């Protein structure tokens, strides 16, 4: 199969500014929407982001129904529960208010109620599912993020824990992209510091992974343009967004976590999430995310501070960043200049660095952020041991959508060594 000759840039519309949540009702009214399903989680339901949006809908004459049972780190079961709720009535549009879990749940609800498949796995990424294309445009979805991390408001990706496998997988199609993302810095005021740290580290890894991903020109060319994947490999446009996201993380992440009243830092981290989302939403992520999925899915008893304590949970950003230093030590040799450029964007002076040290230098800089933000010291700190490595590798191998974007191919033995390396971070 010949190599790819093109890349495609597809992003959602975003609107940024303090108070833009109050415009959601007018946006939907202008679209002619009369009835909408609003999705959120139980913690956010009584808080200003949700209440402000609901008031805006009422003032614009848009009838709404609230679904407030979104699960943080959703599963196939929680997706199916939300889909079943949505099927009880007819909605012309959807509004998601929350973090990536809520926005991803809303994408799945929109897809499965607008274009119902024969089987739930039909749209799920192969080899777990069939990866069938979405046959027609979906209904309008407006995403209102309340965390600064996932960038889900800009991507056509919906991620969930597949309970049967104890690992994450997802659905990826450009038609899942929200019609509009409302980036309102006022909505991140309620974010606990531990959540700000986890989601901010997710931004960091999104940007580094997309910048160091296999170049688009080294992927196989699809038979038809419509078969070109959302995750295409690093490319000149995604590079711009990813590097700028890293510069913003370097300047504002620690400030935003240490002082929630720092409006400038919180606003810039919300923008950084969208910037990184536009980067990785078109370039893709690779091994840190692929390895994170079984780390989240196989969690035993760990409950992260600042998150709901009703079930064991490794926050997505933590599950990603714990693997990142080990991965970049492994991939550095594949594209040393890009690893050094990423480290520089994160605040390192690389003027005297040798290319052969690039992976270690980038890993050390990421570890500095982890220490500064008091993340767990490696996989062992969240309950894993070397005895779990075969299962972690087994859960990573099916994640072809992301693992095959690694700039350096990684087999089962390589993955095992990286998981071992990630057991203790410093």
Secondary structure as the mmCIF struct_conf table of DSSP 4:
data_model
#
loop_
_struct_conf.conf_type_id
_struct_conf.id
_struct_conf.beg_label_comp_id
_struct_conf.beg_label_asym_id
_struct_conf.beg_label_seq_id
_struct_conf.end_label_comp_id
_struct_conf.end_label_asym_id
_struct_conf.end_label_seq_id
HELX_LH_PP_P HELX_LH_PP_P1 UNK A 2 UNK A 2
STRN STRN1 UNK A 3 UNK A 3
HELX_LH_PP_P HELX_LH_PP_P2 UNK A 4 UNK A 4
STRN STRN2 UNK A 13 UNK A 16
BEND BEND1 UNK A 17 UNK A 17
TURN_TY1_P TURN_TY1_P1 UNK A 18 UNK A 19
HELX_RH_3T_P HELX_RH_3T_P1 UNK A 20 UNK A 23
HELX_RH_AL_P HELX_RH_AL_P1 UNK A 24 UNK A 30
TURN_TY1_P TURN_TY1_P2 UNK A 31 UNK A 32
STRN STRN3 UNK A 35 UNK A 39
TURN_TY1_P TURN_TY1_P3 UNK A 42 UNK A 46
BEND BEND2 UNK A 47 UNK A 47
HELX_RH_AL_P HELX_RH_AL_P2 UNK A 48 UNK A 59
TURN_TY1_P TURN_TY1_P4 UNK A 60 UNK A 61
STRN STRN4 UNK A 63 UNK A 67
HELX_LH_PP_P HELX_LH_PP_P3 UNK A 70 UNK A 71
BEND BEND3 UNK A 72 UNK A 73
STRN STRN5 UNK A 75 UNK A 75
HELX_RH_AL_P HELX_RH_AL_P3 UNK A 76 UNK A 86
TURN_TY1_P TURN_TY1_P5 UNK A 87 UNK A 88
BEND BEND4 UNK A 89 UNK A 89
BEND BEND5 UNK A 92 UNK A 92
STRN STRN6 UNK A 93 UNK A 98
BEND BEND6 UNK A 99 UNK A 99
HELX_RH_AL_P HELX_RH_AL_P4 UNK A 100 UNK A 114
BEND BEND7 UNK A 115 UNK A 115
BEND BEND8 UNK A 118 UNK A 119
HELX_RH_3T_P HELX_RH_3T_P2 UNK A 120 UNK A 122
BEND BEND9 UNK A 123 UNK A 124
HELX_LH_PP_P HELX_LH_PP_P4 UNK A 125 UNK A 125
TURN_TY1_P TURN_TY1_P6 UNK A 126 UNK A 128
BEND BEND10 UNK A 129 UNK A 129
HELX_LH_PP_P HELX_LH_PP_P5 UNK A 132 UNK A 134
BEND BEND11 UNK A 136 UNK A 136
STRN STRN7 UNK A 140 UNK A 145
BEND BEND12 UNK A 146 UNK A 149
HELX_RH_3T_P HELX_RH_3T_P3 UNK A 152 UNK A 154
BEND BEND13 UNK A 156 UNK A 156
STRN STRN8 UNK A 157 UNK A 162
TURN_TY1_P TURN_TY1_P7 UNK A 163 UNK A 166
STRN STRN9 UNK A 167 UNK A 172
HELX_RH_3T_P HELX_RH_3T_P4 UNK A 174 UNK A 176
BEND BEND14 UNK A 177 UNK A 177
BEND BEND15 UNK A 179 UNK A 179
STRN STRN10 UNK A 180 UNK A 183
HELX_RH_3T_P HELX_RH_3T_P5 UNK A 185 UNK A 188
TURN_TY1_P TURN_TY1_P8 UNK A 189 UNK A 190
HELX_RH_AL_P HELX_RH_AL_P5 UNK A 193 UNK A 212
BEND BEND16 UNK A 213 UNK A 213
HELX_LH_PP_P HELX_LH_PP_P6 UNK A 214 UNK A 214
STRN STRN11 UNK A 215 UNK A 215
HELX_RH_3T_P HELX_RH_3T_P6 UNK A 216 UNK A 218
BEND BEND17 UNK A 219 UNK A 219
STRN STRN12 UNK A 220 UNK A 220
HELX_LH_PP_P HELX_LH_PP_P7 UNK A 221 UNK A 222
BEND BEND18 UNK A 223 UNK A 224
HELX_RH_3T_P HELX_RH_3T_P7 UNK A 225 UNK A 227
BEND BEND19 UNK A 230 UNK A 230
STRN STRN13 UNK A 234 UNK A 234
HELX_RH_AL_P HELX_RH_AL_P6 UNK A 236 UNK A 258
TURN_TY1_P TURN_TY1_P9 UNK A 260 UNK A 261
HELX_RH_AL_P HELX_RH_AL_P7 UNK A 263 UNK A 283
HELX_RH_AL_P HELX_RH_AL_P8 UNK A 287 UNK A 297
TURN_TY1_P TURN_TY1_P10 UNK A 298 UNK A 298
BEND BEND20 UNK A 301 UNK A 301
STRN STRN14 UNK A 303 UNK A 303
TURN_TY1_P TURN_TY1_P11 UNK A 305 UNK A 306
BEND BEND21 UNK A 307 UNK A 307
BEND BEND22 UNK A 310 UNK A 311
STRN STRN15 UNK A 313 UNK A 313
HELX_RH_AL_P HELX_RH_AL_P9 UNK A 316 UNK A 331
HELX_RH_3T_P HELX_RH_3T_P8 UNK A 332 UNK A 334
BEND BEND23 UNK A 335 UNK A 335
HELX_RH_AL_P HELX_RH_AL_P10 UNK A 336 UNK A 345
TURN_TY1_P TURN_TY1_P12 UNK A 346 UNK A 347
TURN_TY1_P TURN_TY1_P13 UNK A 351 UNK A 352
HELX_RH_3T_P HELX_RH_3T_P9 UNK A 355 UNK A 357
HELX_RH_AL_P HELX_RH_AL_P11 UNK A 358 UNK A 372
TURN_TY1_P TURN_TY1_P14 UNK A 373 UNK A 374
BEND BEND24 UNK A 377 UNK A 378
HELX_RH_3T_P HELX_RH_3T_P10 UNK A 379 UNK A 382
TURN_TY1_P TURN_TY1_P15 UNK A 383 UNK A 383
HELX_RH_3T_P HELX_RH_3T_P11 UNK A 386 UNK A 388
HELX_RH_AL_P HELX_RH_AL_P12 UNK A 389 UNK A 397
TURN_TY1_P TURN_TY1_P16 UNK A 398 UNK A 398
HELX_RH_AL_P HELX_RH_AL_P13 UNK A 400 UNK A 403
TURN_TY1_P TURN_TY1_P17 UNK A 404 UNK A 405
BEND BEND25 UNK A 407 UNK A 408
HELX_RH_AL_P HELX_RH_AL_P14 UNK A 412 UNK A 421
TURN_TY1_P TURN_TY1_P18 UNK A 422 UNK A 423
#
